[in-house]
Amino acid sequence: MIFGGKQTFTRPELTKEMRTATNYFKGTYLSNLSGTLSRLVSDNVLLESSPDVYALQASALATLRTAIGG
């Protein structure tokens, strides 16, 4: 559970969270989002449980937790 305490997240939720990072967010990130999400699913970083509903793979979540010390 990493995304707001949820196990899954939707594309609109991700987009909303991306926009809150005002010092880092660029509009081009949204135009590249489909390709990025597809690549992450192909690389087994994300699972797509239904169209535009995603979850982190367990191994990706473990790597992220290690990287951020959580």
C-alpha positions as CSV (number, residue, x, y, z in Angstrom):
1,M,0.0,0.0,0.0
2,I,1.9,3.0,-1.3
3,F,-0.6,5.2,-3.2
4,G,-2.6,7.0,-0.5
5,G,-2.7,3.8,1.5
6,K,-4.4,1.9,-1.4
7,Q,-3.2,-1.2,-3.2
8,T,-4.5,0.0,-6.6
9,F,-4.7,3.4,-8.2
10,T,-6.4,4.7,-11.3
11,R,-4.9,6.8,-14.1
12,P,-6.9,9.9,-13.0
13,E,-5.6,9.5,-9.4
14,L,-2.1,9.2,-10.7
15,T,-2.5,12.3,-12.9
16,K,-3.9,14.3,-9.9
17,E,-1.0,13.3,-7.7
18,M,1.5,14.2,-10.5
19,R,0.1,17.7,-10.7
20,T,0.7,18.2,-7.0
21,A,4.5,18.0,-7.5
22,T,4.5,21.5,-8.9
23,N,8.3,21.9,-8.8
24,Y,8.7,18.8,-11.0
25,F,5.6,18.4,-13.1
26,K,5.6,19.2,-16.8
27,G,2.6,19.1,-19.1
28,T,4.6,16.8,-21.4
29,Y,4.5,14.1,-18.7
30,L,0.8,13.7,-19.4
31,S,1.2,13.3,-23.1
32,N,3.8,10.6,-22.4
33,L,1.8,8.9,-19.7
34,S,0.2,6.2,-21.9
35,G,3.6,5.1,-23.2
36,T,5.2,5.2,-19.8
37,L,2.4,3.1,-18.2
38,S,2.5,0.6,-21.0
39,R,6.2,0.2,-20.6
40,L,5.9,-0.2,-16.8
41,V,3.3,-2.9,-17.3
42,S,5.5,-4.7,-20.0
43,D,8.5,-4.5,-17.7
44,N,6.4,-6.1,-14.8
45,V,6.8,-3.0,-12.6
46,L,3.0,-2.4,-12.7
47,L,0.1,-4.7,-12.9
48,E,-3.0,-3.5,-14.8
49,S,-5.9,-5.2,-13.1
50,S,-8.5,-3.5,-15.5
51,P,-8.2,-0.7,-18.0
52,D,-6.5,2.3,-16.3
53,V,-6.3,0.6,-12.9
54,Y,-2.8,-0.2,-11.7
55,A,-0.9,-1.7,-8.8
56,L,2.8,-2.0,-8.1
57,Q,4.3,-5.5,-8.5
58,A,5.4,-6.9,-5.1
59,S,9.0,-6.8,-6.2
60,A,8.8,-3.2,-7.3
61,L,7.1,-2.2,-4.1
62,A,9.9,-3.9,-2.1
63,T,12.5,-2.1,-4.1
64,L,10.8,1.2,-3.6
65,R,10.4,0.7,0.1
66,T,14.1,-0.1,0.3
67,A,15.0,3.0,-1.7
68,I,13.0,5.4,0.5
69,G,13.7,3.6,3.7
70,G,10.2,2.5,4.4
